[in-house]
Amino acid sequence: MHKRSALPALFALLLAFTVQAQDERPFSVEPVTSFDEPWTLTFLPDGRMLVTEKKGNLRVVTQEGTQSGPIEGLPDVDYRGQGGLGDVILHPDYADNGVIYLSYAESGVGDTRGAAVMRAVLDLGERGGRLSDAQVIWRQYPKVLDDGHYGHRLAFDDEGYLWISSGDRQKFTPAQDMQSNMGKILRLNEDGSIPADNPFVNYIEEEPLVDGVGPYDEIWTLGHRNPLGMAFDADGQLWVIEMGPAGGDELNRILRGENYGYPVVSNGDHYDGREMPDHDTRPEFTAPVITWTPVISPGDLMIYEGDLFEDWRGDAFAAGLSSQAIVRIRFDGENASEVERYDMGARIRSIAEAPDGSIWLLEDERGESRGRLLKLTPGS
């Protein structure tokens, strides 16, 4: 099927909405502090934040902008290209056990590399803290050359399962390969073991194992490219946002055992201009709920639950990199649509909701600038 031109899509996009000018945004923006290549943030129960920097630092940050020194005991990260220290999330029982989870790129044999997830206890002190009882509970398999499409976003659901997004590592075919955990959305127990009710447990009875399990045992869905945002809505439905190739960024509703088609189908094309069939040509694959051409280059996804922005409760927000915006998405049952886009004048890497309902962003550092931490509150 011949791909539509990006120009009509752009024209339709411009007709559908106007990117709000900075002086028309329904929120005020307060720069708080800045970091050296920040990647993500998450809130501690006391309102402070954990912020990761790609080069391998984890810092504790107050809402006034005071930063700790680097937390000690972090793993060695393979810092190059898109690789480095990635996501950080809290164990559901963090208040009692102090356990956190970190994702990062690690090196392998012969210049190969891949993502990994570490579980550790965070011991906080006056000047920062350190990690103890660290254990690597997951690795991308196999490790490959190149330094892109790690994915490695992390999330917990209400039942205490750990979810990991695993990119295709710019290798295309692993996304459809059941003997690789790349290009997949994965579901694990909190200790890294495999839930017995995962859809592909014992998919192949006789198969070489990795750390005692088949890679397919971890898989919940397949056919993903570079999933960089994951969030659960109020009904427990998982939504994943991912970068397409040249066009075709996707928001996907994640359903048990489904195949989302990449690289067999995509609403984008190869970077060298070769066409890829659209999703509507292969109905056996699960189609995205939203696609974007021109792309927004999503870096993160949050579903707002607070009261400070009352009209936004239940809406999703995508952090836009090339679009230099935050994109507001409204759900309608199994469907969703973009309803507004706010120009931020910088690449946005991460977005999170604070306990008081304010929204916090991390800019993606470029050139000689530093990535700022921004606080959004109602009012222009």
ABEGO torsion letter per residue (X at the ends): XBBBBAAAAAAAAAAABBBBBAAABABBBBBABBBBGBABBBBBAAGBBBBBBAAGBBBBBBAAGBBBBBBBGBBBBBBBEABEBBBBBBBAAAAAAGBBBBBBBBBBBGGBBBBBBBBBBBBBBAAEEBBBGBBBABBBOBBBBEABGAGGBBBBBAAGBBBBBBBAGGAGAAAABAABABGBBBBBBAAGBBBAABAABGABABBBBBGGBBAAAABABBGBABBABBBBBAAGBBBBBBBBBBEGBBBBBBBBGBBAGOAABBABBBAAGBBBBBAAABAABBBBABBBOBBAGBABBBBBABAABAAABGBBBBBBBAAGBBBBBBBBEABBBBABBBBAGBBBABBBBBAAGBBBBBBBBBEABBBBBBBBBBEX
